[in-house]
Amino acid sequence: MANITTTDNVGLPGNATYSAGNSSGSLTCVQQSNIQTFSCFGTVNSSIFADGPASLIFTTKDLAGNSFSASVNVSFDSLPPIIESLTVVPSISKTPTKVKITGVFTDLGSGVLSASGKVNLPDGKTFSIAFSHEGGSWQAEYTATDFGKYTIDVTLIDVNAHSGTYSKAASFFIGVSKCGDGICDPSENYCTCSQDCSAPVCKDYQVVNCRTGVPICGNQTGCGNGVCESGESCSSCELDCGKCSGNQTGSLSEILGNNMVIIIAVIGVGVAGLLAYMFWPKGPKPVYPGFKPKNAPESV
């Protein structure tokens, strides 16, 4: 609840505003018995502001257009704590073992008050665990005795009693892992086992490329995607394959395609010459005056 008292010798238009960052709201202002005194009141809607410390600015403007502002430092808190990270060590074990669960939880508004969890066993049963705050992280342990996949639910509560529950926030596996068991073990990735491993988050114009066996984000296929693909060369796609240097040329199909007209012309001239030789009329060769064939006998 906000309550502001202000004075002005001209008068206020009936409201004042409050703001922090890019969000704002308004308060109602009413005139008091003293004609120059106004009381502005209302509830600040904290849900429109990001959690955490902020400078809340109150602004009033009179009927003449003159404005005045005053600020107060506050801390907004309307959201529950969030999970920054949650790891289980070991995440895979061939035999039953004790696992250590480590989480980093944050709350910008008031801080994390408590953290608890629930281990979902392979047979459908559950086991409650409690986290303890140690240094900059929260720790818990659980001894797994059955084979199969385990998942962990986490519930976080902040100082102002905002709570949030995160289902299947982490998992681990006891036994021999294989593709399709729902566990992305260290030997698997999206390219080798998409059933267990998620694809990397790519930009809108990119796709996941598995050509190397490791998932990477790349542009769509075709010239300009950064990969010199089959059918591309320095002459057809300089963007992907680089600039041609020296006697470096394109593929055979490209060379033929670029010079096909010249090749056809040369073949045509050769065929025409061969046909002329084959079908030219046969007969005695003409004798030109003063012309003496080579090796001809001397006249007597």
C-alpha positions in Angstrom: 0.0 0.0 0.0 1.4 3.4 -0.9 0.2 6.7 0.6 1.7 10.1 -0.5 0.8 13.5 0.7 1.7 16.5 -1.6 0.9 20.2 -1.8 0.4 22.4 -4.8 -1.0 25.9 -5.3 -2.6 25.1 -8.7 -4.1 21.6 -8.2 -3.5 18.0 -9.3 -5.3 16.3 -12.2 -6.5 13.4 -9.9 -3.7 10.9 -10.0 0.0 10.2 -9.6 2.2 7.5 -11.1 4.8 5.1 -9.8 7.4 3.3 -12.0 10.4 1.1 -11.9 12.3 0.1 -15.0 9.8 -0.1 -17.9 6.8 -0.9 -15.8 4.4 1.6 -14.1 1.1 2.1 -12.4 -1.0 4.9 -11.0 -2.3 6.2 -7.6 -5.5 8.1 -6.9 -5.1 11.7 -5.6 -7.9 13.5 -3.6 -7.9 17.1 -2.3 -7.9 17.6 1.5 -9.5 20.2 3.6 -6.5 22.4 3.0 -7.1 23.5 -0.7 -3.4 23.1 -1.5 -2.9 19.7 0.1 -3.6 16.4 -1.8 -3.4 12.8 -0.7 -2.4 10.2 -3.3 -3.0 6.6 -2.3 -3.3 3.1 -3.8 -1.8 -0.4 -3.9 1.5 -0.8 -5.8 1.1 -3.9 -8.1 4.4 -5.6 -7.4 3.7 -8.4 -9.8 4.4 -6.1 -12.8 8.0 -5.6 -11.6 10.9 -8.0 -11.7 11.9 -9.6 -8.5 14.8 -8.0 -6.7 16.0 -4.5 -5.5 14.6 -1.5 -7.3 14.2 2.2 -7.1 10.4 3.0 -7.1 9.8 6.5 -8.5 6.6 8.4 -7.6 5.7 11.3 -9.9 3.0 13.9 -9.6 2.1 16.6 -12.1 -0.1 19.7 -11.4 -2.7 21.3 -13.7 -0.1 23.7 -15.0 2.1 20.9 -16.3 4.8 21.1 -13.5 6.0 17.7 -12.3 7.8 16.5 -9.2 9.3 13.1 -8.5 10.5 11.3 -5.4 12.0 7.8 -5.1 12.3 5.1 -2.5 14.4 1.9 -2.5 12.3 -1.3 -2.4 12.7 -5.0 -3.1 10.0 -6.7 -5.1 9.2 -10.4 -4.4 6.3 -12.1 -6.2 7.9 -15.2 -7.6 9.1 -18.5 -5.9 12.8 -19.5 -5.9 14.2 -21.1 -9.1 16.7 -23.9 -9.7 19.9 -22.7 -11.3 21.4 -26.2 -11.4 20.8 -29.6 -9.9 23.3 -32.5 -10.3 23.4 -36.1 -9.1 26.7 -37.9 -8.5 27.0 -40.5 -9.7 24.3 -40.1 -12.3 24.8 -43.7 -13.5 26.0 -46.7 -11.4 26.0 -50.4 -12.4 25.4 -51.4 -8.7 23.2 -49.9 -5.9 25.0 -46.9 -4.3 24.6 -43.7 -2.3 24.2 -40.6 -4.5 24.9 -37.0 -3.6 22.4 -34.4 -4.9 23.7 -30.8 -5.2 21.6 -27.8 -6.1 22.0 -24.1 -6.7 18.8 -22.3 -5.9 18.2 -18.5 -6.1 15.5 -16.1 -5.2 16.1 -12.4 -6.1 13.3 -11.1 -4.0 13.8 -12.3 -0.5 16.1 -15.4 -0.6 15.6 -19.1 -0.4 14.3 -20.2 3.0 14.1 -24.0 2.6 14.5 -26.8 0.1 13.0 -30.3 0.1 12.8 -33.1 -2.3 11.2 -36.3 -3.3 12.9 -39.3 -4.9 10.7 -41.2 -7.3 11.8 -44.9 -7.2 11.6 -47.3 -10.2 8.8 -49.3 -8.6 6.6 -46.2 -8.2 7.3 -45.5 -4.6 8.6 -42.2 -3.3 11.1 -41.2 -0.6 11.4 -37.7 1.0 14.7 -35.9 1.3 15.7 -32.7 2.9 18.4 -30.3 1.6 20.9 -28.5 3.9 22.5 -25.2 2.9 26.2 -25.5 2.7 28.2 -22.6 1.4 26.7 -21.5 -1.9 24.7 -24.7 -2.6 22.1 -27.0 -1.1 23.1 -30.7 -0.5 21.1 -33.9 0.0 22.0 -37.7 -0.1 20.0 -40.8 -1.0 21.0 -44.5 -1.0 19.5 -46.3 -4.0 18.9 -50.0 -3.5 16.9 -50.9 -6.6 17.8 -51.1 -10.3 16.2 -48.7 -12.7 15.6 -45.0 -13.3 15.1 -42.6 -10.4 13.8 -39.0 -10.7 13.9 -36.2 -8.2 11.2 -33.5 -7.5 12.3 -30.4 -5.7 10.2 -27.9 -3.7 11.6 -24.4 -2.8 10.2 -21.8 -0.5 11.4 -18.2 -0.1 11.4 -15.9 3.0 8.1 -14.5 2.0 6.5 -17.9 1.7 6.4 -18.1 -2.1 6.8 -21.7 -3.1 7.5 -23.7 -6.2 7.7 -27.4 -7.0 9.8 -28.7 -9.9 9.0 -32.2 -11.1 11.7 -34.5 -12.4 14.3 -31.8 -12.0 17.0 -34.4 -12.1 17.5 -38.1 -12.6 19.9 -41.0 -12.1 20.1 -44.6 -13.1 21.2 -47.8 -11.3 22.1 -50.7 -13.6 23.5 -51.1 -17.2 22.3 -48.1 -19.3 21.3 -48.5 -22.9 19.7 -46.3 -25.6 16.0 -46.0 -25.0 16.1 -46.3 -21.2 15.4 -42.6 -20.7 18.8 -41.7 -19.3 21.3 -39.7 -21.4 24.5 -41.2 -20.2 28.0 -39.8 -20.9 28.5 -42.1 -23.9 25.3 -40.9 -25.6 24.2 -37.7 -27.2 21.3 -36.5 -29.4 22.9 -37.8 -32.6 23.6 -41.3 -31.2 20.4 -41.6 -29.1 17.7 -39.0 -29.6 15.3 -41.1 -27.5 17.3 -40.4 -24.3 19.2 -37.1 -25.1 17.7 -33.7 -26.0 18.7 -31.7 -29.0 20.8 -28.6 -28.4 18.9 -25.3 -28.4 19.5 -23.6 -31.8 18.6 -20.3 -33.2 15.4 -20.0 -35.4 17.4 -20.2 -38.7 19.5 -23.1 -37.6 19.1 -26.9 -37.5 20.9 -29.7 -35.6 23.7 -31.1 -37.7 24.8 -34.7 -36.8 27.4 -35.1 -39.6 30.3 -35.5 -37.2 28.3 -37.6 -34.7 28.2 -34.8 -32.2 25.2 -32.5 -32.3 26.0 -28.9 -33.4 23.8 -26.0 -34.5 24.2 -25.1 -38.1 22.4 -23.2 -40.8 19.9 -24.9 -43.1 21.4 -27.1 -45.8 22.6 -25.5 -49.1 25.1 -22.9 -50.1 25.7 -20.5 -47.3 25.3 -22.9 -44.3 29.0 -22.9 -43.5 29.6 -26.5 -44.6 31.2 -27.5 -47.9 28.7 -30.2 -48.8 28.7 -32.9 -51.5 28.0 -31.2 -54.9 29.6 -27.9 -53.7 33.0 -26.6 -54.6 35.0 -23.3 -54.5 33.5 -22.3 -57.9 29.9 -23.1 -57.1 29.8 -22.0 -53.4 32.6 -19.8 -52.3 30.8 -19.0 -49.0 31.1 -22.7 -47.8 34.1 -24.0 -49.7 36.4 -20.9 -49.8 37.9 -19.1 -52.7 39.5 -21.1 -55.5 43.3 -20.7 -55.6 45.8 -21.5 -58.4 44.7 -24.3 -60.7 41.9 -25.3 -58.2 38.7 -25.9 -60.1 35.2 -27.1 -59.5 33.9 -30.7 -59.8 33.9 -32.5 -63.2 30.2 -31.9 -63.7 30.7 -28.2 -63.1 33.7 -28.0 -65.5 31.7 -29.8 -68.2 28.7 -27.6 -67.5 30.6 -24.4 -67.8 32.5 -25.4 -71.0 29.8 -27.5 -72.7 29.3 -25.1 -75.6 33.0 -25.0 -76.4 33.3 -28.8 -76.3 30.3 -29.2 -78.6 31.7 -26.7 -81.1 35.1 -28.5 -81.2 33.5 -31.9 -81.7 31.3 -30.4 -84.5 34.3 -29.0 -86.4 36.1 -32.3 -86.1 33.2 -34.4 -87.4 32.7 -32.0 -90.4 36.3 -32.3 -91.4 36.1 -36.1 -91.2 33.0 -36.3 -93.3 34.5 -33.9 -95.9 37.6 -36.2 -96.2 35.5 -39.4 -96.5 33.1 -38.1 -99.1 35.2 -35.7 -101.2 35.2 -36.9 -105.0 38.1 -39.1 -106.0 40.2 -38.4 -109.1 43.6 -37.3 -110.4 45.2 -34.6 -108.4 45.4 -31.3 -110.2 48.8 -30.2 -111.6 49.7 -26.5 -111.2 52.2 -24.8 -113.6 55.7 -24.7 -112.2 54.8 -27.1 -109.5 57.2 -30.0 -109.1 56.1 -32.8 -106.8 58.7 -34.0 -104.3 60.9 -36.9 -105.5 59.6 -36.6 -109.1 62.1 -37.9 -111.8 64.2 -35.4 -113.7 63.0 -34.9 -117.3 65.3 -36.0 -120.2 
